[in-house]
Amino acid sequence: MSEWLVLSLAMAAACAVVLTIVVINNRRIPEDDDPSETPDVIEYMTMMIGVIYAIVLGLAIAGVWEARGAAQETVRQEAQALHEISARAEVYPQEVRSRIRADVDAYVSYVVHDEWTYMAEKGELSDEGTALLERVRRSVTDYRPADDFEGQAYQPLVDQVALADDARGARGQSAGATMPGVVWFGLIIGALVTVGLIFTLQIRRTGRELLLAGLFSVLIAFLLFLIWDFDAPFGRGISATAAPFTDLFPQISP
């Protein structure tokens, strides 16, 4: 059973139960009942729906902001691991050291100039970037240390390659949208219901009431846009940047 079918059945069941209870209660109300003695149900329901929707919006914004922060942290970890590879290769002979650093620079340059755009458009990592990182791995692992000093540096270099690969994988998992479709369904329907309830409060055409209604609608639209903008950590305006790569590898022009 799909999640959309479960959601539809749950919503229909909840609505049916509430309407059934309301109808039964209305039939049991005596003729001399005075509804003016009870609180205004419309105002109470409007307030509660607004509060609940505000909580949902806050949780959604916090979720996408945390996902963006995590994506930026994976970029920093990947850049730091690659920087460590270049720095620790200093103990190797000139030819090996130059080859490792050239492969690292080639990978970083591709990530900054090409793969970043590819992630924004496709929502995934590119095969070319994977191949370039594999070349870095081969440059590190294929060399046989000539003495104990080089041997002591070998395993830490291999570990840094593994860290860079792990961070790259995490970056790929964050490349696409993080908000499920069912959450967007709830956010949009909630916005329509919350804004629509304005019309149940007998708003007149005075300038003050129209201004408040317009500002409320604008605020809801802005918050939804903010969630949408944060939803793709690498693909939209306020997104994770490649600054850690360019900071640690100044020879790679941004």
N, C-alpha and C positions, 0 to 999 in steps of 0.2 A: 504494500500500500504506500503510495507516494505521500510525501509530506504535505503537498498542496491539498490532497484529498482529506488527509487527517485534519488539516487546518479548517477546511470547509465544513466538515462534519462537526468539529468542535464548536465552531462559531454558530452553526445552525442549531445545534443542540442547546447551547447556552441561551440563544435568543428565544427558542421555543419554550424552554423552561420558564424564563422570566415572563414572557407574554402569557403563558398559561396561568401562572400564579397571579398575575395582575387581573386577568379576566375573572378568575375564581373569586378573588377578593372583592372585585366590583359587584359581583352578584350577591355578596353577603353584606354589603353596606346597607344600613337601614335608610329609610326615606328621610328621616330627620337629621341625617349627618350634615355637619357644617364644615366644608373643606377649608374655610378661611382660618380655622383654628390650627391647621397644620402648616409646617414651614413650606416655603415655595420650592417645590420639587425641581423645577426647571433650573433655578439658580444653583441649587445644591449639586445637581448632576453636571451642570456646566463647569462649576468650580472643580469637582472631582476629576472630570475628564481632562481639564486643563492641567491639573497637578500631575496626574498619571502620565500624560503625554510629555510634560516637562521632564519628568524623571527618565522616561525612555529616551528622549533627545539627549539628555545629559550623559546617559550610559553609552549611547551610540557615539557621541563626540569623544568621550574618554577612550572608547575602544579603538576608533580609527587613529586617534592621536598616539596611543600607545603602540599601535602597529607601525606607524610612521617612525616613531622613536626607535623601535626594535630594528627596523630596516636600516636606519642610519647607523646603528651600532654594528650591524653585520658588515656594512661597508667599511667602517673604521677598523674592525678586526681583520678583514681581508687585506686592506692596505697595510696595516701594521705587520702582518705575517709576511707579506711580500717584501716589505722594507727590511725585515729581519733576515730574510734570505739573501738579499743583496749585501747587507752589512756583514753577515757571518761568512760569506764566501771569500772574505778577505784572506783567510788562512790558506786558500787553495792557490795553486800555481796561476800565473798570469793568464794563460790561455783558457784554463777552466773557469777562472773567476770572470773573465770577460764574457765568456759564452753564457754563463748563468745570468749575469747582469743584463746582457743583451736580450735574453729570452724574457726576463722579468719586465724590462722596459717595453718590449714589444707587446706583452700581455696588458700591461697597464695602459699603454697608449691606445690599444684597441678598445679596452673597456671604457675609457674616458671619451673617446671620439666616436665610436661606432656602437658598441653594445648598449650604452646608456639609452641611445635613441631607439635601438631595437627593442629593449625592454619596455619602453614607454608605448611603443606601437603594437607589439605582439604580446606583451604580458608574460614573457618567458626569456630564458637565456638563449644565446646563440650557439650553434655548433662550432663556429670559428673560435669563440672565446674558450670553449671547452678544450679544443685542440691546442690552443696556445698555452693554456695552463698545463696540459699534459706534456707539452714540450719542456716547460719549466721542470716538471717532475722528473722527466727523463734526464735532463741535464744534471740534476742533483743526484739522482739515485744511480745513474750509470757510471759515475766516477768512482774509482777504487782509491781510497786514501793511501798515500805513499808511506806515511809514518804514523806514529801514535798521536802526534799533535793534530794532524788532519783527521785521524780517526775519531778523536774526541769531538770534533766539530760536525762530523757526518750525521750522526743521529739527530742532534738538534735541528739541523737543516731539513732533514726528512720530516721531522715533526712540524716544522713551520709550513712546509708544503701541504701537509695534511690539514693544518689549521686554515690555510688559505682556501683549500678545496671545500672544507666544511662551511666556511663563511660564504663562499660562492654559492653553495647549494642553498643556504638559508636566504641569500639574496634572491635566488631564483624563485623560492617559495613566496617571497614577498612582492614579486614583480607584478602580479595581477591584482585585481580587486579583492579586498578582504571581507567586504560586507555581503553576506548571503542574500539571495533574492527575496527570501521570505521576510527578512528584516526590512528591506526596502519597501515591500508590500505593506508591512505594518506602519512604517514611518509615513508613507504617502497617504494611506487611508486615515491614519490618525490625524494628519494635518488637515485633510478635507473635513473630517468630523469636527475637529476643534474649531476651525475657522467657520464652518457652517453653523455651529451653535451660536455664533454671534447674532444670527438673524432671529434666534428665538428670544432674545432679550429686549425686543421692542425698541431697537435702535432707530432714532429719528434722524432727520436730515440736518441737525445742528452741526456747526463746524467742529465743535469739540468732539462729538461722538464719531463723526466721520473720520476725523484725524486719528483718534485712538484705534478705530477699526482698521484703518489703513496701515498704521504703524505695527499693529499686531500681526497682520498678514505679511508685512514685509519682514518682520523678525522671524516668523516661521520659515519663510522662503530662504532667508539668509542662513539660518541654521541647517536647513536641508542641503543648501549649496556647500556649506562648510564640511558637512559629512561627506558629500560626494567628492569634494576636492581632496580630502585626506584619504579617501577610500583606496586610491591607487598610490602607494608610497613613492613610486618612481615615475608615474605617468602624467601628473597634473601640476597645477601651478605651485602649490606649497608642497613640494616633494623632497625626498631625500636627495642629496647632492653628491657629486663625486669629489668634493673638496678634500676628503682624507687622502685620496690618491694624488691629487695635484700638490697637496701640502708636503707629503712625504717623498714625492718624486718631482721636484721642481723642474727637472729637465724635460718633463712632459708638459708641453704647453696646453692649457685648458681649451 
